[in-house]
């Protein structure tokens, strides 16, 4: 088992429990031999037992890939299965809420959503037949903005934008934490973007293929290495033209449940140009915006959103950031991630969001083994060399 603290150490992020050496030092404090002697102690194994049990009992990573459990119930059965029945009065109130959400709000919302999505597909397809001139760009922005605002009304989205003076500018790169596909709708309500993301099938695929006709969006297959190189080249060319729309990228690469921000892929930060960080924080009391793609397809997810009370969200535009002298892409990505997490009140985690689909990499386990062996074997070797060095000096 590999705990979040162990991977955090590899990434330079230390958990509250301290480093491996510090914690093993605590376990050895009643022994006559110190850890600096470099000797193996049976008590060392308890460190790994404890980390493994902590990961089983309270896994800090995989819980980020499921809906957040609310402390207080918001009268949506799906958000807390422990509140199926508490009292007759509360059950009656919940029943009235079901009638309002499904019989009043849902028909209005689905009508608006159908209008918005249909007009987006039709409008962008028609605009795509125009020659690449200013008129096409103007119409494309108009269609996108109008359709996104209709779709936002279909979700009963209440959006509060903060620090609009820091809005992403043309020729820049906008990066944000990722909770749901509707992140795009939320951000595009306040301005147009050229988007970069994973290709999808189904309804999402239809929308993506129509959008790319009128605007230089970039859709790619994450598993295809040649796609990655092509995307990087296209992004560099896009950023070089200062008249192009800002690029919208979600560097986590997957949807997280809006309680934390996970590792940002460094590719987005190797392109150059100005980075415009954006923090998005949903209010779970009115509806769960997180998309668990392993559990729900796009249509099912949208139906869940439309039968919630509302989508209440705060968006913070952070000051633009650029790479500092001597700073590599990984450190720059971590600095941007930390700024977003701090502003949104989210937990800053060093884990890779790809663990949502993949197993823990063997290199993480090997790194743990190397850390421990360097503590035991390495220090033992250094201790054995010290007397020899002193004798040679004398």
Buried (B, 14 or more C-beta within 10 A) or exposed (E): BBBBBBBBBBBEBEBEBBBBBEBBBEBBEEEEEEBEBBBEBEBBEEBBEBBEEBBEEEEBBEBBBEBBEBEEBBBBEEBBEEBEEEEEEEEEEBEEBBEEBEEEBBEEBBEBBEBBBEBBBEBBBBBBEBEEEEEBBEBBBEBBBBBBBBBBBBBBBEBEBEEEEBBBBEBBBBBBBBBBBBBBBBBBBBBBBBBBBBBBEEBBEEBBBBBBBBBBBBBBEBEEEEBBEEBBEBBEEBBEEEEBBBBBBBBBBBBBBBBBBBBBBBBBBBBBBBBBBBBBBBBBBBBBBBBBBEEEBBEEBBBBBBBBBBBBBBBBBBEBBEBEEEEEBBBBBBBBBBBBBEBBEBEBBBBBBBBBEEEBBEEBBEBBEEBBEEBBEBBBEEEEEEEEEEEEEE
